[in-house]
Amino acid sequence: MDMTPMVDVTFLLLIFFMITAAFALQKAIAVPPVKDDDSAPTQSIDELEEDSIIVRLDGDNVYWVMCPAWTEEVKAPSRQDMRNLVRAARKGQMPDGAAGSSGGYRKMLVQASGDATHEFVVSALDAGSGAGVEEIRLMSVEDEY
């Protein structure tokens, strides 16, 4: 009995499944490990907000951006609008693009609702990183708005 055709079919099936298999590339957010010997810094929310760009993400996945130089929180209907607002706050500009009184902000605080989608939270973190924000903090909040 000749085994050649069976080996050929086996190799063809192996090649077929290798090519058609969907390989998912895993992306991860690098989180520094917790040091057991250090005590956690205690800061109130007001202290965190006083010199930071604040990106709030509510339970409906709507972005709200605020910085101390602005008079009110600005709604960002899309991710691109949120990125533009974060970039403006980082440069010290007003939401409409006019020059502001400050030199810009280096810190950002992302306040995400527990009902917000992870994808939108990561987009907010990426917007801060892309705008050149040096220190980004993430805080989970209850939806009270």
N, C-alpha and C positions, 0 to 999 in steps of 0.2 A: 504494500500500500504506500502510495506516494504522499508525503506530508507537506510538500511544497505549497500546494494551493491553500491548505489550512493555515499555514504560517503566513502566507501573503495576505489572506483575509484578516488575520489577527493583527498584523502590522497596519493594515489600512484602517481598521477600526480604532486602533490605538492612536494613529495620527489624526483621524477624524475627531475623536473626543478631545484630544489635546488642543486642536485648533478651535473647536467650537466652544470650549469651556470658557465661561465668563470669569475673568480674573478681576476681582474688585481691589482697587488700590485703597488701602486704609490710610487715612490722614488722621493725625492726632494733634492735640494741643499740648504743648510741653508745659507741665505744671511742676514747679520746683518742689522737691520733697520737704516734708514738714520736719523741722528740727525739734526734737523732744526737749533739749536742754534750754531752748529759748522760750521766754514767755511771749505770748501774742501781744502785739501792740494794741493798745486800747485807744480808739478814736471814735468820737461820736459822728453821726451822719452829718451834722452841721459842719464839723471840722473837715470832713472829707469833701463836702460840697463847696466850701468857701473859695477854693482855688482850683477847681476842676471843671472840665467839660462834663456835663451830665447827659447821658443818653438813657432815656427811660423807655422801656419796651413793655407795653401793657399786654393783657391777656388776649387781645385781638390781633396781636403782632403789628401794632402801630407804633412807630418811633416818635418820640418827643425829645427834642434836643434843647439844652439850656446851658448857658455859661454865665458866670457872675457879671460880665459886662452887659449882658442883655437884660431888658426889662421884663420880658416874659418868655415862657417856654414856647418853642416853635414846633408845630406838627410837621413831620416829614412823611408825605404820603407814599414815598417809594424808597428803596435802598439807596438809589443814586442821590436823591434829595438829602437823605441822612448823611451820606458821605460828604456831600458838598457843604452841609451845615457844620459837620465836625471839622472839615478842612478850614472853613471860615473862622470857627472858634479857635482853632489851633494857631491861626495867623493873627488873631486879635481883631478880626473884622466883625461887622454887624451881619445879621442874617441876610440882608439885602445886598451885601458886598461892599458897603461903605466902610471906610476906615474907622476903626474903633479907638477907644482911649487906652486900651491895654496893649501890651506887646505880645499877647498870645498866652496860651495855657499849655503846660507840659503834662498835666495829669488828666486822666479821664476816669469817670465812674459810670459803669453800665449797671443800671438798676432794672433787672429783668423779672417780670412776673413769673410765678410758678407755672402759669398756664401758657406762657410763651413757647413758641417752637424753638428747638435748639438751633436750627438753621439760621433763624433771625438773630439769635444771640451771638452766634459766631460771626455773622455779617457785621454786627456792631463792633465786636472786638477787632475784626479785620479793618474796619474803617478807621479806628483809632491808630492801629499800627501803620496803615497806609498814609495817614496824615502826619506821621512822625511824632505821635504822642509817646513820651518816654515811660510813663507809668500808667498802666491800665488796671483798674480793679473791677471785679465782678461782684455784684451783690444781688441776692435773690430776695424779692419783696412780695408781700401779699398784694393782690390787686385791690387797691382802695380808691381808685380814681373814678 
